[in-house]
Amino acid sequence: MEFIQSLILLAIVLVVPKLRKVYFSSEAPPTRNRARSLPVGEGGLNRLKTSRLTFFDFTKGLAITAVVLIHSIYLFKEKFPDFDPFWLDSINNLSRFAVGFFFISSGALLTSGLTKKKILRIFMPYVLACIAIGVFQQKSLDLIIGGVFRGDLLPPYYFIPVLFQFYLLFPLLTRLRAKKYFLPVSLTISYICYATPGLTYIAGVHTFGPLLFLFTFGMAYSGKLKSQKPFGNISTWALIIPIYIGLQFMLPAHYYNSRFFYAPALFVVLHYLWYKFRALEKVKVLQTLGKLSLWIYLVHFSIESFFVNLIPYGFNYSVFIYILLITILTTVASGALAKLFENVYFQFLSLVEKKFLHVFLVKGN
């Protein structure tokens, strides 16, 4: 049902000229990055942080909250497999913009491929989290190392290997992004991989293919998304959202992350609302969660599993209250722990950098 729904949406987008135009247009490549680095001070912390585009913080905060909600449902269904899944699947499906938001943001904000900064800011925290999870699960060293590359130590961890693949592909994609076929070919590749299980996973590693269109969409619309000017044709963009919602009720199933049209449409609509009315800027909590989204992503699933096992559900009150409670507790606890881990990690990097700088200066003298 999920794939049929996706094919119906594809047919609608291809048949309706206005939808086809907004999804497959491509702007000129930006000449420079609007997100400038902060002045460099002593220590690694300043060099690893950049000035914030608060709209992207907001979307990442909304996305990571949706990820927590999705995994609340996932863990509940795992614990109670006989529970009627219809409404839980519906909430899951409506939340499946989350991963799309992260890849759209990555495509829009990237200006280079894999760098030392990205390794230190993203991949090292991921490796440390994998080691901690592997040790806790009493896995052997080879299984921990394999789990780091495959991203399978915890269900959400596949995201980082896929992101790593996009970083490696970014220089090539940059050369192609001005071509008129950039988005149509990306979507074609995504659909082929989406429909072919053998292309979704290779050697146990989740491949970039099913998510390529979401990343290249962010690249293609990078300048517009980073600007403070609302998108035009907003009614056309918004049209796809009620269609998606209606179809997921008509074709019920548990949907996954390849939401090629829903995630971009919702992202653009939120961009429009953010810069047109400015009301969303007041939701500071989502901006805060967005800034901590990597660390929340790394810790939330373990915390969520703890709460699901700790808090009983006896079917004597609404399942929606239970899911909401788990989601809120996990988000709050993950946010607090994420802030602590981020501060400790960057302080550690700063100390290491100062130590190496001191050794270098002593040897130089």
N, C-alpha and C positions, 0 to 999 in steps of 0.2 A: 504493500500500500504506500509506503514511504516513497519508493522509486516512481510509482505511478503518479503520485501527487507532484513530484518534482518534474516529471515529463509534461504534465498538464500545465504547470507554471511555465516551463520552457516554451511550449506551444503558444501560450498566451503572449509571452514576451516577443516571440518571433512574428506573430501575426499582427499585433497592434503596433503600428509604426512609431508612435510616440514612446512606447516602452522599449522598443528595439533601439531607438535612437539614444535614449538616456543610458541604457545599459552597455551599449557597445561603442559610444563615442570615446575619443581619447584626446586629452588636452596636450599642449606642447610641454615637453619636459621642463621642470623648473631649473633655473640657472644657479640657484643657491638655496641653502636650507634656511628656513625662517627661524628654526629653533637654534639660537646661538648658544655657544658654551658660556658658562659663567667664568668670570676672571679666575685664573688659576692661582691658588694659594698653596700653602704648605700642606703636604699630606695628599693621600690618594682620593679622599672623599670628594673634594671639589672637582678633580679631574674626571671623576666617574659620573658626575651629575651634570645635567644640562638644564637650561631654562625651560620652564614648563609651558606647554600649550594646554591650558586648563580644560578646554573642551575634550581633549583626548584623555585627560585624567578622569573626567566625568564618565566618558564612555567605558573606560577600563574599569572604573568602580562599579558601574552598572553591570558590566559583563562578568566581573568576578563574583558579584552577588548572585547573578543568574547561575554561574557555575556551581556555587555552593548549594543553591536550590535544586539544581539538577542532580547533584550527588546525594542530597537528602532523600530525594525520591528513589534514586538508584539503590541506596543502602536499605531503605524501607522495603522496597520490592524484593530485595535479596533476602531480607529477614522474614517477610510475609509474602511468599510467592503466590499464594492462593487469593490474595486480595484483588478485588475487581480493579483493573488498571486504567479504566477509561479516563477518569478525570485526572488521575496522576499523569497519564501519558499526555493528556491535553496540556497540562501545566508544563511538562517537560518540553513538548513541542514548541510552545510559545516562548520558552526560554532558550531555544537553540540558536538564537542570534549571538550567543556569548562568544564562542570560539571564533565565529566570523568577525566579530568586532575586534578581537585581538589581532587577527591576521590582516584585516583592513588597516588597522592602526599601524602595524609593523610595516606594511607596504607603503603607507603614506609618509611615515616619518623617517624611514631609512635613507641614508645618503651614501652608504658604503657597505661593502660586504662584511665578512668576518674580520674583526679587529681585536686587538688586545683588550680594548675597553669593553667590548661585548663579552669576551671570554671571562673577564673579571666580574662584570656586572650581572651576567645572566648564567653562564655555564658553570662557573665555579660554585655559586650557591646551589645549583641543581646537583652537581656532583657530590657536594657535602651532604645534601639532603638524601641522596640515594645511598650514600655510605651509611648514614644514620639509620635509614629504613632497613637496609640490608643486614646490618648488625642486629637491629631489633628483631628482625625476622629469622635470625640465626642462619643466614645464607652463607655459603662458601664464597671465597674471594672471587673465583671465576664467575659465579652467578651474579655477584654484585657488579663486577666489571661489565658483564654481558647486559645486565639490567640497565646500566648507565647508557649504553649504546642503543639498546632496543627501546628504552623508556617504558618498561613493563613492571617495574618494582611496585608501582601503584597505578591504578587505571588512568589517572589524569596525566601521568608523566610522559605519555607519548608526544605531547605537545612540543617539548623542548627539542627532541631529535628532528621533528618536522621543521621547527623554526631554524635549526642549524642548517638544514638542507636549503632553506630559502636564503639564508645568509650566503651560502656558497654559490647559489644560482644568481644572486642579485646582480653581479656585474654583467652577466649575459642578458638577464631580463631588462636591465637598464638600456642596453644597446637596442633592444627590440621594442621598447615601450612606445616609441613614436610611430610605429607602424600601424596602419589602419586595421590590420588583422590581429593585433596584439590581444585584445580582449576576446574576440570570437574564438581564436585558436586556444586561448587559455581555458575558456569554458568547455570547448570540445574535449580537450585533454582531461579536464576534471570529470566530465560526464563519462568518458571511457573508463577512467580509473575507478570512478564511483560505481560503475556497473560491473566491473571485473574484479572479483575478490583477489585474484592472483596479482593484480597491480596495486592493490591497497596495502598489502604487506609483502615485503620481500626480505627473506631471511629473518623474519620476526620483527622487522622494523617497519613502522607505519610510514608510508611514503608521502611525499608532498603532493602527489597528483590530485587526489580528491579535493584538496583545499587550495589548489593553484589559483583558481579564478578569484577567490576572496583576497588573496595576497596581491595579485596583479590589478584587481579593482582599486585597491588602495594606492598602488603605484600610479595607475592611469589618472586618478583624480586627486593626486597628492596636492597640487597647487590649490585647488578649490577647497579641499578639506582643511588645509592649513591657513586659508585666508579667513577673514572675518566677514566676508560677503556671503549672504545666504544663497543657496542654490536656486536656480530658476526651475520652472516646470515642476514645482513641488507637488502639485496635485497628481501628476503622472507618477512620480516616485511613490507617493503615499498610496496609490491605487493598489499596489501589489500586496500591501499589508493585510487588508480585509480579505482579499482573495486567498492569501495563504492561510489565514485563520479559518475561513470557511471550508477550505479544502481539507485541512487537517481534522476537522470535525466530520466531514463527509467520508474521509478515508482514514479512519482511526488506526494508529499503530504507534510504536515507540520510535520516534524520529531521532536521527543522529546529527552530526555537525555540518554536513554538506548542504547547507541552506543557501544556495547560490543567489537567490533573488531576495529573500526575506531579510537576511542580515544587511546587505547593502542598502536596501530601501529604508529600513529602520534607522540605519546609521545616518543617511542623508537627511531624513526627516528630523532627527534629533539635532543635527547640525543646523538645520533651518530654524528650529525652535530656539536653539541656544543663542544664535546671533540676531534673530529677528525680534525676540521678546525679552531675552536676558533673564527670564524667570528661573531657568534651570541652573544658572550660576549660583543661586542661593543654596543649592543642595550641596553644601560643603562636605557632608559626610561621604558622599560618593566620590568627590575629588580626593579626599584623604585615602579612601580605599583604593582608588586608582593608582595613587603614588606607591602604595604598598602591594600592588596586585601580584607581582612576581612572588614575593615571600608568602602572601596569603595562599597563592596557588600551590606552593611547595608544602605548606603545613596543614591546609584545611582538611584534606581527606582523612588524615590520621586523627585529627581532633573530632571530625564528624563521626567517624567510626566509634570513637570513645563515647560520644554522647548518645548515639543510637543504641549501643550496648548498655549504657548506664541508665537511660530513661526508658521505662517500660511503656508499651502501648497495649492496652487490653481491649480495644474495640468498644470501650464504653464512653468515648468522646471522639469528636471529629478528627479524622485523619489529617485534615487540612490544618487544624490547630497544632497537631503533633509535628507535621512537616515544617510549619512556620516556626515553631519553637526550636527545633533542631537547627534550622537555617539561621535564626537570629543568634542563638548561642554560639554556633560555629563561627559566624561572621565576626562577632565581638571578640571571642577568644582568639581566633586566627589573626585578626587585626592587631590585637595587643601583642601577641607573640611575634608577629611579623615585624612590628616596629622594634621590638627588643632585638631580634636577630639581625635586622638591617643595621641598627646602630653598632652592635658588637662587631659585625662583619666589616663595616667600613672603618671602624676604629682599628681593627686588626690590620687591615690593608694600609692604613695610614702609618701605623707603627712599623710595619715591615718596610714600607717605602722609606721612612726616615732612617731606619737601621741601615738599609742598603746605601742611602745617600751619605750617611756618616762614614761608612766603610770606604766608599768611593773617594770621599774628600780626604780621609786619613791617608789612603794609599797615594792619592795625588800629591799630597805634601811630602 
